[in-house]
């Protein structure tokens, strides 16, 4: 019997973060469109794609993390946290000057999830490419 090779770490993290973040951003954009049956179906399709990419990343066997990949993903997540907190701080300060901002959380959360996931994936990729 021929066993399948495990997924490479690079593919695993691209699927888990970059592709999943991109799918969430697609959902976020579709979610902004006027609410009708077509947009509901497209939203459901996008969310199913996000579920599939998440499940594949969770359940498909991948290469074991090594010290460098753990360091790179930790750096990517830490930088993403710093960027996200900074963006929310800027938005908070801006809202003081612009007055009360009413935000529909149902429209905002897919953007936050998508941007965070995508940013982790991109920063991990950059760390992998630029490290010694």
SEKETI-211331 format. One record per residue: residue number from 1; residue in one letter; chain; x, y, z of N, C-alpha, C, O, CB in turn. Coordinates in steps of 0.05 Angstrom, whole numbers, always signed. Atoms other than C-alpha are relative to their C-alpha. Glycine has a CB too. Layout:
! residues N
> NUM,a,A,X,Y,Z,X,Y,Z,X,Y,Z,X,Y,Z,X,Y,Z;
...
This chain:
! residues 132
> 1,x,A,+16,-24,+0,+0,+0,+0,+17,+25,+0,+38,+26,+13,-19,+0,+24;
> 2,x,A,-14,-25,+2,+23,+69,-17,-14,+22,+16,-36,+30,+10,+3,+9,-30;
> 3,x,A,+12,-21,-17,+11,+121,+37,+4,+27,-13,+24,+32,-26,+12,-1,+28;
> 4,x,A,-3,-27,+10,-2,+193,+18,+20,+15,+17,+23,+11,+41,-27,+14,+0;
> 5,x,A,-19,-17,-13,+52,+242,+34,-15,+21,+16,-36,+31,+7,+20,+13,-20;
> 6,x,A,+14,-21,-15,+33,+292,+89,+3,+27,-15,+22,+31,-30,+12,+2,+28;
> 7,x,A,-1,-27,+11,+18,+363,+68,+24,+15,+11,+30,+13,+35,-27,+15,+5;
> 8,x,A,-23,-16,-9,+78,+410,+71,-10,+21,+19,-34,+29,+18,+15,+12,-23;
> 9,x,A,+7,-21,-19,+78,+462,+126,-8,+25,-15,-27,+39,-6,+24,+6,+19;
> 10,x,A,+7,-24,+16,+77,+517,+74,-28,-1,-11,-44,+18,-8,+20,+4,-23;
> 11,x,A,+27,+4,+10,+15,+489,+41,-21,+1,+23,-43,+12,+20,-3,-26,-16;
> 12,x,A,+18,+1,-23,-17,+476,+109,-7,+28,+10,-30,+34,+14,+13,-17,+22;
> 13,x,A,+5,-27,-10,-9,+547,+133,-13,+18,-21,-29,+36,-14,+27,+13,+10;
> 14,x,A,+14,-15,+22,-29,+576,+65,-29,-6,+0,-46,+12,-3,+13,-6,-27;
> 15,x,A,+28,+9,+0,-93,+536,+68,-14,+10,+25,-36,+21,+24,-2,-30,-2;
> 16,x,A,+12,-6,-26,-106,+548,+142,-4,+30,+3,-25,+38,+15,+18,-10,+22;
> 17,x,A,+2,-28,-5,-94,+623,+141,-6,+17,-25,-25,+31,-26,+25,+10,+14;
> 18,x,A,+2,-18,+23,-85,+655,+73,-26,-6,-16,-41,+13,-21,+24,-4,-18;
> 19,x,A,+24,+7,+16,-139,+618,+33,-25,+4,+17,-45,+15,+7,+2,-29,-10;
> 20,x,A,+23,-3,-17,-187,+617,+92,-6,+29,+4,-30,+37,+4,+5,-14,+27;
> 21,x,A,+4,-29,-3,-177,+692,+103,-12,+12,-25,-29,+30,-24,+26,+13,+7;
> 22,x,A,+10,-10,+25,-189,+705,+30,-30,-7,-4,-45,+9,-13,+16,-11,-24;
> 23,x,A,+28,+8,+2,-254,+665,+32,-18,+17,+19,-40,+24,+11,-3,-30,+7;
> 24,x,A,+15,-17,-18,-277,+704,+93,-3,+28,-11,-25,+40,-7,+15,+1,+28;
> 25,x,A,+3,-26,+12,-263,+769,+57,-20,+0,-23,-35,+20,-27,+27,+10,-10;
> 26,x,A,+20,+3,+21,-304,+745,-2,-28,+0,+13,-46,+14,+3,+4,-26,-17;
> 27,x,A,+26,+0,-14,-361,+730,+46,-7,+28,+11,-30,+36,+9,+1,-20,+24;
> 28,x,A,+5,-27,-11,-353,+799,+78,-10,+19,-21,-28,+35,-16,+26,+11,+13;
> 29,x,A,+8,-18,+22,-359,+834,+11,-29,-7,-9,-45,+10,-13,+19,-2,-24;
> 30,x,A,+27,+9,+8,-420,+792,-9,-20,+8,+21,-43,+16,+14,+0,-31,-4;
> 31,x,A,+18,-7,-22,-450,+806,+59,-8,+29,+0,-28,+37,+12,+13,-7,+27;
> 32,x,A,+6,-29,+2,-449,+881,+43,-21,+6,-21,-34,+27,-21,+25,+15,-5;
> 33,x,A,+19,-4,+22,-493,+871,-18,-29,+0,+10,-34,-11,+32,+4,-21,-22;
> 34,x,A,+29,+1,-9,-569,+882,-14,-9,-29,+5,-2,-47,-10,-18,+13,-21;
> 35,x,A,+9,+27,-8,-602,+823,+20,-22,-11,-18,-44,-1,-18,-10,+1,+29;
> 36,x,A,+20,+15,+16,-637,+777,-29,+9,-29,-2,+29,-37,+10,-2,+13,-29;
> 37,x,A,-5,+29,+1,-638,+703,-46,+28,-6,-12,+41,-25,-3,-22,-14,-16;
> 38,x,A,-26,+5,+13,-576,+707,-91,+23,+5,+20,+41,-11,+22,+4,+18,-25;
> 39,x,A,-21,-6,-19,-533,+741,-38,+0,-20,+24,+21,-27,+34,-3,+28,+11;
> 40,x,A,+1,+20,-21,-558,+692,+15,+14,-26,-9,+29,-38,+6,-29,-6,+8;
> 41,x,A,-12,+25,+11,-538,+633,-29,+30,+4,-2,+46,-14,+5,-12,-7,-27;
> 42,x,A,-28,-5,+3,-470,+665,-44,+14,+0,+27,+36,-9,+30,+5,+26,-15;
> 43,x,A,-10,-1,-28,-459,+678,+31,+3,-29,+10,+23,-36,+23,-18,+16,+18;
> 44,x,A,-1,+28,-9,-475,+605,+46,+22,-15,-14,+37,-30,-1,-28,-14,-5;
> 45,x,A,-22,+13,+14,-428,+581,-8,+27,+8,+10,+45,-8,+14,-2,+6,-31;
> 46,x,A,-26,-10,-11,-372,+625,+18,+6,-11,+27,+28,-19,+33,+0,+31,+1;
> 47,x,A,-4,+12,-27,-383,+601,+89,+6,-30,-1,+22,-40,+15,-24,+5,+18;
> 48,x,A,-6,+28,+4,-384,+529,+66,+29,-4,-9,+43,-22,+0,-20,-14,-20;
> 49,x,A,-28,+1,+9,-318,+541,+30,+19,+5,+24,+40,-8,+26,+6,+21,-22;
> 50,x,A,-16,-5,-23,-290,+570,+95,+1,-24,+19,+21,-31,+30,-10,+25,+16;
> 51,x,A,+1,+24,-16,-313,+509,+133,+17,-22,-12,+31,-36,+3,-30,-10,+3;
> 52,x,A,-16,+20,+13,-282,+463,+82,+30,+5,+3,+45,-14,+9,-7,-2,-30;
> 53,x,A,-28,-5,-3,-215,+498,+83,+9,-3,+29,+32,-13,+34,+7,+29,-10;
> 54,x,A,-7,+4,-28,-215,+498,+159,+2,-29,+7,+20,-38,+20,-21,+14,+18;
> 55,x,A,-1,+29,-5,-232,+424,+162,+23,-14,-13,+36,-31,-1,-26,-13,-9;
> 56,x,A,-24,+12,+13,-179,+406,+112,+25,+6,+16,+42,-11,+21,+2,+10,-30;
> 57,x,A,-23,-8,-15,-128,+445,+151,+2,-14,+27,+24,-20,+37,+1,+31,+4;
> 58,x,A,+0,+13,-26,-149,+412,+216,+4,-30,-2,+18,-42,+15,-26,+5,+13;
> 59,x,A,+1,+29,+0,-157,+340,+193,+19,-14,-19,+25,-37,-16,-27,-8,-6;
> 60,x,A,-19,+12,+18,-109,+328,+135,+27,+0,+13,+36,+20,+24,+0,+15,-28;
> 61,x,A,-26,+2,-12,-42,+303,+158,+20,+18,-13,+22,+20,-38,+10,-30,-1;
> 62,x,A,-20,-19,+10,+12,+355,+152,+27,-7,+13,+28,-20,+34,-8,+29,+5;
> 63,x,A,-26,+3,-12,+87,+355,+165,-1,+11,+28,-15,+30,+34,+22,+13,-17;
> 64,x,A,-2,-10,-27,+104,+365,+238,+14,+27,+0,+32,+32,-15,+15,-20,+18;
> 65,x,A,-13,-26,-3,+121,+436,+259,+29,-4,+10,+34,-20,+28,-16,+18,+18;
> 66,x,A,-27,+0,-11,+195,+447,+268,+4,+26,+15,-14,+43,+17,+21,-3,-23;
> 67,x,A,-5,-24,-16,+228,+500,+311,-4,+26,-16,-15,+46,-6,+28,-1,+11;
> 68,x,A,+1,-24,+16,+232,+550,+254,-29,+7,-7,-37,+30,-7,+16,-3,-25;
> 69,x,A,+28,-6,+8,+159,+543,+232,-16,+10,+25,-33,+27,+22,-13,-25,-11;
> 70,x,A,+13,-10,-25,+136,+551,+305,+8,+29,+5,-9,+45,+12,+8,-18,+24;
> 71,x,A,-10,-28,-4,+179,+614,+310,-14,+18,-20,-23,+40,-13,+30,+1,-3;
> 72,x,A,+12,-17,+21,+152,+641,+244,-29,+5,+4,-39,+27,+1,+5,-12,-28;
> 73,x,A,+29,-4,-4,+79,+629,+259,-5,+16,+25,-24,+32,+26,-15,-28,+2;
> 74,x,A,+3,-16,-25,+88,+658,+329,+5,+30,-7,-9,+47,+3,+20,-9,+22;
> 75,x,A,-6,-28,+7,+120,+721,+299,-23,+11,-17,-31,+34,-13,+27,+1,-16;
> 76,x,A,+22,-9,+17,+65,+726,+246,-25,+6,+17,-38,+27,+12,-7,-21,-21;
> 77,x,A,+24,-5,-17,+10,+720,+299,+5,+25,+18,-14,+40,+22,-6,-24,+17;
> 78,x,A,-6,-23,-17,+45,+771,+345,-2,+26,-16,-14,+45,-6,+28,-3,+13;
> 79,x,A,+1,-24,+16,+53,+821,+289,-29,+6,-8,-37,+29,-9,+17,-2,-25;
> 80,x,A,+29,-4,+7,-20,+810,+268,-15,+12,+23,-32,+30,+19,-12,-27,-9;
> 81,x,A,+13,-11,-24,-43,+824,+339,+7,+29,+3,-10,+46,+8,+8,-16,+25;
> 82,x,A,-8,-28,-2,-2,+888,+341,-13,+17,-21,-23,+39,-15,+30,+2,-3;
> 83,x,A,+13,-15,+21,-29,+911,+274,-30,+3,+5,-41,+25,+1,+5,-14,-27;
> 84,x,A,+29,-1,-5,-101,+894,+292,-7,+19,+23,-25,+35,+21,-11,-28,+7;
> 85,x,A,+5,-18,-22,-98,+929,+359,+5,+29,-8,-10,+47,+0,+18,-7,+25;
> 86,x,A,-7,-27,+10,-65,+990,+326,-23,+11,-17,-30,+34,-15,+26,+0,-15;
> 87,x,A,+22,-9,+18,-120,+993,+273,-25,+7,+16,-38,+27,+11,-7,-22,-20;
> 88,x,A,+23,-6,-17,-175,+989,+326,+5,+25,+16,-14,+40,+21,-6,-24,+18;
> 89,x,A,-7,-24,-14,-139,+1043,+365,-4,+25,-18,-16,+45,-9,+29,-1,+11;
> 90,x,A,+4,-22,+19,-137,+1088,+304,-29,+5,-6,-38,+28,-7,+15,-6,-27;
> 91,x,A,+29,-3,+5,-210,+1074,+289,-14,+13,+24,-32,+29,+21,-13,-27,-6;
> 92,x,A,+11,-11,-25,-227,+1089,+362,+5,+30,+2,-13,+46,+9,+11,-14,+24;
> 93,x,A,-7,-29,-1,-190,+1156,+360,-15,+15,-21,-26,+37,-16,+30,+4,-3;
> 94,x,A,+15,-12,+22,-222,+1172,+293,-29,+4,+7,-41,+24,-1,+3,-15,-25;
> 95,x,A,+29,-2,-6,-291,+1158,+320,-5,+23,+20,-27,+34,+21,-10,-26,+11;
> 96,x,A,+3,-23,-18,-280,+1210,+375,-3,+26,-15,-20,+42,-8,+24,+1,+20;
> 97,x,A,+1,-25,+16,-268,+1264,+323,-24,+0,-19,-34,+22,-26,+25,+3,-15;
> 98,x,A,+22,+1,+20,-322,+1240,+275,-28,-2,+14,-48,-1,+1,+3,-24,-18;
> 99,x,A,+25,+3,-14,-375,+1232,+329,-7,-29,+4,+10,-47,+0,-23,+14,-15;
> 100,x,A,+9,+28,-5,-415,+1170,+345,-1,-15,-26,-13,-7,-46,-27,+0,+13;
> 101,x,A,+1,+18,+23,-403,+1114,+296,-16,-24,+7,-11,-37,+27,+29,-8,-10;
> 102,x,A,+16,+24,-5,-455,+1060,+292,+10,-21,-19,+10,-17,-44,-31,+6,-4;
> 103,x,A,-11,+21,+17,-426,+995,+267,-17,-25,+4,-24,-33,+26,+30,-6,+9;
> 104,x,A,+15,+25,+0,-466,+934,+248,+21,-23,+3,+36,-29,-16,-17,-3,-26;
> 105,x,A,-20,+21,-5,-425,+877,+279,-2,-23,-20,+18,-36,-26,-3,-10,+28;
> 106,x,A,+3,+22,+20,-455,+827,+229,+14,+6,-26,+22,-12,-41,-30,-5,-5;
> 107,x,A,-14,-8,+24,-423,+867,+173,+30,+3,+5,+46,+0,-13,-11,+27,-10;
> 108,x,A,-28,-5,-7,-357,+880,+210,+15,-26,+5,+38,-29,-3,+1,+18,+24;
> 109,x,A,-16,+23,-9,-338,+812,+239,+12,-17,-23,+35,-26,-19,-17,-18,+16;
> 110,x,A,-14,+16,+21,-325,+776,+172,+25,+14,-11,+44,+1,-18,-19,-6,-23;
> 111,x,A,-24,-15,+8,-277,+832,+153,+23,-4,+20,+46,-9,+12,-6,+29,-4;
> 112,x,A,-21,+3,-21,-240,+826,+219,+12,-28,-2,+36,-31,-2,-12,+5,+28;
> 113,x,A,-10,+28,+2,-235,+750,+214,+16,-3,-25,+38,-15,-24,-24,-20,+0;
> 114,x,A,-15,+3,+25,-214,+753,+141,+26,+14,+0,+46,+3,-9,-17,+11,-23;
> 115,x,A,-25,-15,+0,-162,+807,+150,+20,-13,+19,+44,-15,+13,-5,+29,+8;
> 116,x,A,-19,+12,-19,-132,+774,+212,+11,-26,-11,+35,-31,-10,-15,-6,+27;
> 117,x,A,-9,+26,+12,-129,+705,+178,+20,+5,-23,+41,-7,-24,-24,-17,-9;
> 118,x,A,-16,-6,+23,-101,+734,+114,+27,+12,+8,+48,+5,-3,-14,+19,-19;
> 119,x,A,-24,-12,-10,-50,+776,+151,+19,-20,+12,+43,-19,+8,-6,+23,+19;
> 120,x,A,-17,+21,-12,-25,+717,+191,+13,-16,-22,+37,-22,-21,-16,-19,+19;
> 121,x,A,-10,+16,+22,-17,+677,+127,+22,+15,-16,+43,+3,-22,-22,-8,-19;
> 122,x,A,-20,-16,+15,+20,+733,+90,+25,+4,+16,+47,+1,+6,-12,+27,-8;
> 123,x,A,-23,-5,-17,+65,+749,+149,+16,-26,+4,+41,-25,+6,-8,+12,+26;
> 124,x,A,-14,+26,-2,+82,+675,+158,+16,-5,-25,+39,-13,-24,-20,-23,+5;
> 125,x,A,-14,+4,+26,+99,+670,+84,+25,+18,-2,+46,+9,-10,-19,+6,-23;
> 126,x,A,-22,-18,+1,+143,+732,+89,+23,-8,+19,+46,-7,+13,-9,+29,+7;
> 127,x,A,-20,+10,-20,+178,+704,+152,+15,-23,-12,+39,-25,-9,-14,-7,+26;
> 128,x,A,-12,+23,+12,+191,+639,+116,+20,+8,-22,+41,-4,-25,-21,-19,-11;
> 129,x,A,-17,-7,+23,+221,+674,+55,+24,+17,+9,+44,+16,-4,-17,+16,-20;
> 130,x,A,-21,-19,-7,+263,+726,+92,+18,-10,+22,+38,+3,+28,-12,+26,+7;
> 131,x,A,-16,+9,-22,+291,+685,+149,+25,-15,-11,+26,-24,-34,-15,-19,+19;
> 132,x,A,-25,+13,+8,+360,+655,+147,-3,-30,+0,+16,-45,-6,+23,+7,+19;
